[in-house]
Amino acid sequence: MSTESAPAPERSAGVGRGLLREIAETLALFVLVFLVARLAIGNYAILGQSMEPNYHENQRLLVDKITPRLFGYNRGDVVIMRSPVQDIELIKRIVGIPGDVVELRDNRVFINGIPLDEPYLPPNAYSGPTREISYWQLGADEYFVLGDNRSYSQDSRAFGPVPASLLIGRALVVYWPLNEFHFVQHYAHSAK
């Protein structure tokens, strides 16, 4: 009798250790997935009217932080960035990429001498300079960003080209309010 009942406590202890291991592995996996997701995807609440009529104050966005770091940004991308002049985050559209020549004239944006087609602008948007400078040669790590609602936008016209280190990520989707859910429209501008 006693020889058959002795292994039961060992088997029970083994099951208990196995259960604890399963729980520990599950928790570790959850923490890993959470950290990767948090580092790869961010969220952002729009403040101000600089991107109207396309994006409005109090809308909330999901932001891709990883793929732009791997593959870069393009003209037409809607991005979240840290302001170079204030301690705030901004939403803007990239119009100039490293190596571009950006010029503002005749209320238009010219990239490498070619007028930029901007179907996302509201009627009567002011695309002229906001200070004396109206010509920029972008460096190897610089981007030129503008708000869609140019008349109410603090952007590269005022603070100049933005280093890549200030770009947080590319806007992916408007998720709030729910009735305004949609994927962010990026425009492929070519200006060789």
Buried (B, 14 or more C-beta within 10 A) or exposed (E): EEEEEEEEEEEEEEEEEEEEEEEEEEEEEEEEEEEEEEEBBBEBEBEBBBBBEBBBEEBBBBBBBEEBEEEEBBBBBBBBBBBBEEEEBBBBBBBBBBEBBBBBEEEEBBBBEEEBBBEBBEEEBBBBBBEEEBEBEBEEEBBBBBBBBBBBBBBBBEBBBBEBEBBBBBBBBBBBEEEEEEEBEBBEBEBE
